[in-house]
Amino acid sequence: MAHSGNCQTLDTLIDVGGYRLHFYIVKGKGLPILFEGGAGADVTVWDNFLQPIAAITHATLITYDRAGFGKSELDTSNLDVDKHGILQGIQGLETGLKKLGYDKNVILIAHSFGGFCATLYAARHPEKVKAAVYFDANPVCWFQDAYVDSVMKLRNDYWANHTPTNNWADYYAGLNLGNTVALLRKSPFPATIPVIDLVAEKNFPDSISAARWRNCHRQFATAQPNREGITAYGCGHFIFRDNPTLAISAIVKAYTGVVSKEQGDAIRERFVSYSPQAINEERKRQASQKN
């Protein structure tokens, strides 16, 4: 698509208070889209996915590495576990967005653990978040006390006998699970923000965990009339890789639902132009995997 060749990008490190976060931004216009990747992910997780979204929406696309991952630095001024939790991560993001000039209205796209981050951001800025699209994002109700306690025991036992060397970010993320879940339980996703919640058909290998995952997503989607739950058939956890056309169509639907009619009509027209070839390429990819 013509616009895709004209996109300007910004690849930069921003000081957010004694350490720097890495941002990769595809510059556009209008309502920006902020992406939250899964646990341990960096901006490369969205490779090959941003280009068609930029071409269709013409929006600014904002991706970043959370502290200690990818090219982002870790705050070493205080090594206490509770000083490196999800709240500090979102506060760093807020500082970075403000310095970059993108701290106004936004649409959120989140995958996996990124759903926790997006939910907390939305809870802190319900007036700024205009819509969200979740790709198999973490539902807090899935993280029952018994499960969290068992995981935390394993992690505490492990780190009691090991010293983190190059994996401090994983160390902090792992040991903050209990704190993260407790905070998310007190920070529900705002009822006023529309959400498209895509859930992978293929998730956990055991039926009990899989059923609980689906049920939690169903509870979330049916809790408000402005939420839509969709099962991504044939997809695993990385829905936006397994079925990019479905993922992009959800973003287009969410985006056009909160912009002007004129802008929405133009975006829909570009999406229609994109879809036939994209669907055909996806079928080609699926066929090659079977052979």
PEJOKA-V828715 format. One record per residue. N is the residue number from 0. RES is the residue in one letter. SS is DSSP state (a for helix, b for strand, c for the rest). Layout:
BEGIN
N & RES & SS
N & RES & SS
END
This chain:
BEGIN
0 & M & c
1 & A & a
2 & H & a
3 & S & a
4 & G & a
5 & N & a
6 & C & c
7 & Q & b
8 & T & b
9 & L & b
10 & D & b
11 & T & b
12 & L & b
13 & I & b
14 & D & b
15 & V & c
16 & G & c
17 & G & c
18 & Y & c
19 & R & b
20 & L & b
21 & H & b
22 & F & b
23 & Y & b
24 & I & b
25 & V & b
26 & K & b
27 & G & c
28 & K & c
29 & G & c
30 & L & c
31 & P & b
32 & I & b
33 & L & b
34 & F & b
35 & E & b
36 & G & c
37 & G & c
38 & A & c
39 & G & c
40 & A & c
41 & D & c
42 & V & a
43 & T & a
44 & V & a
45 & W & a
46 & D & c
47 & N & c
48 & F & c
49 & L & a
50 & Q & a
51 & P & a
52 & I & a
53 & A & a
54 & A & a
55 & I & a
56 & T & a
57 & H & c
58 & A & c
59 & T & c
60 & L & b
61 & I & b
62 & T & b
63 & Y & b
64 & D & c
65 & R & c
66 & A & c
67 & G & c
68 & F & c
69 & G & c
70 & K & c
71 & S & c
72 & E & c
73 & L & c
74 & D & c
75 & T & c
76 & S & c
77 & N & c
78 & L & c
79 & D & c
80 & V & a
81 & D & a
82 & K & a
83 & H & c
84 & G & c
85 & I & a
86 & L & a
87 & Q & a
88 & G & a
89 & I & a
90 & Q & a
91 & G & a
92 & L & a
93 & E & a
94 & T & a
95 & G & a
96 & L & a
97 & K & a
98 & K & a
99 & L & a
100 & G & c
101 & Y & c
102 & D & c
103 & K & c
104 & N & c
105 & V & b
106 & I & b
107 & L & b
108 & I & b
109 & A & b
110 & H & b
111 & S & c
112 & F & c
113 & G & a
114 & G & a
115 & F & a
116 & C & a
117 & A & a
118 & T & a
119 & L & a
120 & Y & a
121 & A & a
122 & A & a
123 & R & a
124 & H & c
125 & P & c
126 & E & c
127 & K & c
128 & V & b
129 & K & b
130 & A & b
131 & A & b
132 & V & b
133 & Y & b
134 & F & b
135 & D & c
136 & A & c
137 & N & c
138 & P & c
139 & V & a
140 & C & a
141 & W & a
142 & F & c
143 & Q & c
144 & D & a
145 & A & a
146 & Y & a
147 & V & a
148 & D & a
149 & S & a
150 & V & a
151 & M & a
152 & K & a
153 & L & a
154 & R & a
155 & N & a
156 & D & a
157 & Y & a
158 & W & a
159 & A & a
160 & N & c
161 & H & c
162 & T & c
163 & P & c
164 & T & c
165 & N & c
166 & N & c
167 & W & a
168 & A & a
169 & D & a
170 & Y & a
171 & Y & a
172 & A & a
173 & G & a
174 & L & a
175 & N & c
176 & L & a
177 & G & a
178 & N & a
179 & T & a
180 & V & a
181 & A & a
182 & L & a
183 & L & a
184 & R & a
185 & K & c
186 & S & c
187 & P & c
188 & F & c
189 & P & c
190 & A & c
191 & T & c
192 & I & c
193 & P & b
194 & V & b
195 & I & b
196 & D & b
197 & L & b
198 & V & b
199 & A & b
200 & E & c
201 & K & c
202 & N & c
203 & F & c
204 & P & c
205 & D & c
206 & S & a
207 & I & a
208 & S & a
209 & A & a
210 & A & a
211 & R & a
212 & W & a
213 & R & a
214 & N & a
215 & C & a
216 & H & a
217 & R & a
218 & Q & a
219 & F & a
220 & A & a
221 & T & a
222 & A & c
223 & Q & c
224 & P & c
225 & N & c
226 & R & b
227 & E & b
228 & G & b
229 & I & b
230 & T & b
231 & A & b
232 & Y & c
233 & G & c
234 & C & c
235 & G & c
236 & H & c
237 & F & c
238 & I & a
239 & F & a
240 & R & a
241 & D & a
242 & N & c
243 & P & a
244 & T & a
245 & L & a
246 & A & a
247 & I & a
248 & S & a
249 & A & a
250 & I & a
251 & V & a
252 & K & a
253 & A & a
254 & Y & a
255 & T & a
256 & G & c
257 & V & c
258 & V & c
259 & S & c
260 & K & a
261 & E & a
262 & Q & a
263 & G & a
264 & D & a
265 & A & a
266 & I & a
267 & R & a
268 & E & a
269 & R & a
270 & F & a
271 & V & a
272 & S & a
273 & Y & a
274 & S & a
275 & P & a
276 & Q & a
277 & A & a
278 & I & a
279 & N & a
280 & E & a
281 & E & a
282 & R & a
283 & K & a
284 & R & a
285 & Q & a
286 & A & a
287 & S & a
288 & Q & a
289 & K & a
290 & N & c
END
